[in-house]
């Protein structure tokens, strides 16, 4: 099963689709969780997920904004989608009956 | 012009591999981080990558299965070769010692090279730890070396072939199965010849353990070359089916 941060990385990458790369994923995670995301944690997690076959990465284009340096593009694999779905389902199941989940009726099945 | 802080960041980023360095530095620039934050980010990434590496068996094998025991034993062989050479050049030449010296020199080179190659190949990112593991017994022995007629650096004769092996391992220089089988068999023959010339008993447990420690990297290289050949053959078969 995925870890919490692994789930965040996969979900952010899936949401960004073909614009998913290191800096964009980091920004997305920081914006949605309102927590600082270190570049060390992000890249070691991307490596781990790639080793597990949940992500694929390749070197993309370089921009002037990045000082002419290439992006490491990220794509979620079918296996990654399945793993994220399993994690999400598990969170929903375990949250049934929890006060903070029942307060938001309609959002939790 | 690049500030001093960013120059430091760029220098620290050399600890990362090519593509990763490119992506990380680009991300840090794009996020508009200060040089200080970028430096901390890179250091944290380097540390995390190193810690992640140690979860595998590979760095443990390279540092404590090869580097440490092999450097300890190879220092003994280096000393033996140096003393053999000294006997040969001293007055009253003992020509019977020449074959033994020849065998020992070739064995020293072969053992050190194969050990170095395995260390470089098995765990590239933690090669620094293998170097520390190899240096510790060397420094200990250098500090306690008391043979007046020999320089203490004769203990380190194994280092040049070992470093050569590490470099080739790091570059993943291709090894041929036939060459590796020939290399390992030659080492075994030289070991037998060395026991014979030296009048040693190879079947004692101590000798067996010592010899196994030094010969196993060569055997590992045979297995590695066989696996590479097998993978290549499988790939060829798959392409042929497609």
Interface residues (C-beta under 8 A of the other chain):
Chain A: X21 X22 X23 X26 X27 X38 X39 X40 X41 X43 X44 X47 X48 X59 X62 X63 X65 X66 X67 X69 X70 X71 X72
Chain B: X19 X20 X22 X23 X24 X25 X26 X27 X28 X29 X30 X31 X41 X42 X44 X45 X46 X47 X48 X49 X52
